[in-house]
Amino acid sequence: MNDVAKQTDGRNQPTLPIYLDYQATTPTDPRVVAAMLPYFTEKFGNPHSTSHSHGREAAAAVEAARHQVARLIGADEREIVFTSGATESNNLAIKGALRFKGETRRRVVTYVTEHKCVLESARRLGEEGVEVVLLPVSPDGLVDLDLLARTLDERPTTLVSVMAANNEIGVVQPLAEIGALCRARGVLFHSDAAQAVGKVPIDVEAMKIDLLSISGHKIYGPKGIGALYLRRRPRVRLEPLFDGGAQERGIRSGTLAPPLCVALGEACAIAGAEMAAEAARLRQLRDRFYRGLTRAVPEVVLNGDPEHRLPGNLNIGFPGIDGQALLAELPELSLSLGSACTSAAVEPSYVLKALGLPDALANGSIRIGLGRFTSEADVDFAVDRLTSAVRRLRGAAPSA
Ligand SMILES: *Cc1c(COP(=O)(O)O)cnc(C)c1O
């Protein structure tokens, strides 16, 4: 268990408001902030100006960070490209692979529950004449492997894009099985792993992943930094999104931000070192949350597969309740209905609808995201408040 977790578990009074939205973003770990700070001031060099020691110092820090990122996913550091985040990584992977000059297949297969940036990248390619296949998921949110195999056997496909873990319902996909299926057919496999990296084990070799997207701010690093893993053997070819100075081996032009690169590296190193213990701690907290809730409130629906999911995620439906109204009753809890990108919209989550949930239940579902700084006291307080709010809204007299 990490030091912060030890501290938070010893605390019995939660600090309000309680943050329960770790799938939207995470606080930057103080250890990450400490690692990055010197690269703003005394170690400010341009990592591409290697004719002098200022530049070489920054370049060495960037390369050390690249190694830390690679290590977390079983990659070689030469396979890591720094980007501004998972949105850029997903755009670069999907558009880059399909727009590559030598590519003749021009077909991409992805899923209805993917993040908007994947769906919109695919849609853009559709406008460019690429065949886009959007597959459904099973009612538990998982990929149907037989359906994927059948779809790939229909026609030559360039790339399959499947997220490693869903940002709303937390389900973790069978990546190794998907990877094997793609590799056997010579199809590139891209995974948006923004939610999975650092939370569940990812190994690009064992899982036969060719491209993988990482986001800093989902793993206790800062916003504005991410990475794309790009397989070297066999080499994956991409058309870059940006024209410029050909940094990052020509794949991503633009001056790298050494403080952000160092931060991502440190976040990956911490996540790797603490993953097993932290996952066990979060699983326990999550199960405590779910148990507490189901004991106190009748008719609670868990959306998404219960087993194959992130240790820190619950997505819970309360039949007969409006999710917006429920959140309005809970000012002390920072909770959301679903994805941060669509939470301003009034329509029910497209991810929940893709599971076949009726509008009424999709509208009455909330996402609970626990993370590194969540304590047992936070969970108990949140369950208590949530229970009272649900009872109030259902008009039931408070029971003993
Ligand atoms: C957060 C998230 C993204 C976007 O990442 P940014 O780094 O914020 O651009 C993409 N995909 C998933 C699954 C996410 O959770």
The ligand as an SDF file (V2000), in Angstrom:
LIG
                    3D

 15 15  0  0  0  0  0  0  0  0999 V2000
   -9.9140   10.4620  -20.8190 C   0  0  0  0  0  0  0  0  0  0  0  0
  -10.0220    9.5290  -21.9600 C   0  0  0  0  0  0  0  0  0  0  0  0
   -9.6130    9.9030  -23.2420 C   0  0  0  0  0  0  0  0  0  0  0  0
   -9.0980   11.2960  -23.5440 C   0  0  0  0  0  0  0  0  0  0  0  0
   -7.8460   11.4910  -22.9510 O   0  0  0  0  0  0  0  0  0  0  0  0
   -7.1950   12.9640  -22.8860 P   0  0  0  0  0  0  0  0  0  0  0  0
   -5.8130   12.6820  -22.3860 O   0  0  0  0  0  0  0  0  0  0  0  0
   -8.0310   13.7200  -21.9110 O   0  0  0  0  0  0  0  0  0  0  0  0
   -7.2150   13.5150  -24.2420 O   0  0  0  0  0  0  0  0  0  0  0  0
   -9.7160    8.9850  -24.2510 C   0  0  0  0  0  0  0  0  0  0  0  0
  -10.1890    7.7600  -24.0260 N   0  0  0  0  0  0  0  0  0  0  0  0
  -10.5880    7.3430  -22.8140 C   0  0  0  0  0  0  0  0  0  0  0  0
  -11.0970    5.9680  -22.6230 C   0  0  0  0  0  0  0  0  0  0  0  0
  -10.5220    8.2200  -21.7430 C   0  0  0  0  0  0  0  0  0  0  0  0
  -10.9270    7.8250  -20.5500 O   0  0  0  0  0  0  0  0  0  0  0  0
  1  2  1  0
  2  3  1  0
  2 14  2  0
  3  4  1  0
  3 10  2  0
  4  5  1  0
  5  6  1  0
  6  7  2  0
  6  8  1  0
  6  9  1  0
 10 11  1  0
 11 12  2  0
 12 13  1  0
 12 14  1  0
 14 15  1  0
M  END
$$$$
